[in-house]
């Protein structure tokens, strides 16, 4: 005889409701439900001029009603780390703000405790600084990947944690699979809102693969069965899969964060823009009434290689796939005999560097070389190749990278550069 706990019974009941809803197909978003709203995560550990400019009222898409400003992380490194946020720039955005903190696995003690004290300390210090700058803070958010079997412990910890932040909404992140785990009902009851993060894995090293249409409909059914306020976390950021000399993965990090020791090469992992557009459209048309909107990770900052451009985010908000375009160009210099070779990302998404073929006619090259993470291969009287090194960094949207040069003894004709796969 199998004996069910109350928590397991609730989880099975919720799963049963979800299966029934999914079998019938998700209903269109109810007419009485408010339209989905959008907030963007501001994750910039090193604030600079571009970070502040990105938050200007005239730079933010008007559909971004709120921001989640990440103020640091706890339980990731031996000691908590606070980000030096430019609060006057945040205030200038004119948007209400939730303060976010990344809660690492180190916060989950072996005896079942969840230590949110260090995260609360980071948030309390940030709250004081934000209010001093006249930022309108409306909530705090725990970006945490809870280990299996610990949802109920996290719920109890949040019940205590929220006492430090009276009057503020408390949010937490869960993964789609956790909507059917024991303890999810308790967690949903303790938090004011749950963000269901489609980027599986920690924000510092997640998997940007998005659910297919059938899996997305099942997820919507699970969220509807939850019966509590929820949001959908949608990634528009790229990660590196960090590989050692043997090709074994040693970790994943956001593009722009230092890879872990032992990394010999990196592989770009990025969300499929067509899938992002599909999720945005489906959320607007068929998101259940308790699914209030989307949390976009993360707000575009000019010059940051790992995130979509502002144009890309606008396309995603429209439910469109943003443009992608990588090309090689030859650029003249003040010296008539020298040409520079550029790799140009004129699209809206981060792009992995590519191999470039350079060729010409009726000219002799006296010297040539690779730059910008590219090595020179197969030089010949009529051309050469520039191959990206295994550790070459991604190209940011709008970036033009100098990857090589060539100096001619005789003026060439018909010199061109093109990507090797085209």
C-alpha positions, 0 to 999 in steps of 0.5 A: 500500500502506497501512502501519500503525504499531503504535499505529494498529493497536492503535487500530483493533483496539480500535475493532473490538472495541468495534464487535463488543461494541456490535453485540451490545449491552452485557452486564449488569455482571458478577456478580463486578464490584464495585458502582459507587462514587461520588466528587464533585469539590469545585471551589470557588475561593473557600472560604466557610462554605457550602463547609465545611458542604457537606463535613460528615459529616452533609451528604454522601450516604453513597454518596459514598465519595471526593472529588476536591478541586481545588486550582488550575489551570495552563496556563489563565492566564499563571501557575498559580493555587492555590485556598485550600482549607479543609483542616480542613473537608475532613478533617471529611468523613471521606472519602479524597481525590484532589487535582485540578488543571486542566491547560490548553492552555498546558501543551502546548508546540509541540514536543510536550512536555507541561509538568506541572511547574507542575501538580505544584508546585500538587499538591505544595504542596496535598499537604503542607497536606492531610497537615498537616490529617490529610486522607487523600490517596489520589491525584492527578488531572490534569483535562486536555483533551489536544489531538489527537495528543498522548496519547502525549506526555501518557503520557510526561509522566505517567511522569515526573510520577508520580515526584513522588508515590510511593504515590499513584494518578495519574488523568487525564481523557480525552474519549470520542472519545479512546478511539479515538485513537492513544496511548490505550493508552500513556496508559492504561498510564501512568495508574492510572485514566482518567476518561472525561468526558461533559462535552465540553470543558474544565471551565471551559467545557464542553458538558454535552450527554450521549450518547444511549442508543446512543452510551452503549452504544458508549462502554461498549464502547470502555471495555471494549476499553480493558481498564484501570481507568476511571471515568465523569465525569458533569456536574451543573453548568451553564455560560454560553455567553457571547455578544457584541452580535452574538450570537457566542459568545466563550467558555464558563464555569462559572456563577459564574466571571466571563465573558470580556471582550466578553460582552453576554449569557449563555445557560444550558447545563445537562445534561438531568436525564433524560439524567443519570438514564439514564446513572446507571442504565445505568452501574449495570446495564451498565457494564463490569467495568473501569468502576469508578464515577462522578465527579460534577462537582461537589459541591453547595455551598449558594448556588452557582447553577451546580450541582444541590442536594444533593437533585438529586445524591441523585436522580441517585445513585438514577437519578432525574430531580430536580425542576424548578420555577420560579414567580413570587410576589407578596409582601406588605410592611409597607406595605399599598400595596406588593407585591414580585414574586419569582422562586422556584426551588423545584426542585433544578436551576439555572434561567434567569430567566424573564419575569414577568407581573403583573396585578391588578383594581380598583386603580391603580398609582402606581409600579412597577419591575424589579429583580434583572436584570429590566426593566419593560415595558408598564406599564398600568392592569392590569399590567406585564411584567418581562423578564430582561436578557440578562446576568441570572444563573441562579437557584440551587436554593432561591433566591428573587430579588426581580425587581420591585415595585409600589406602589398608590394604591388597594388592588388585588384579585386581584393575581397574578404568573405566568411568561409562558410559562404 
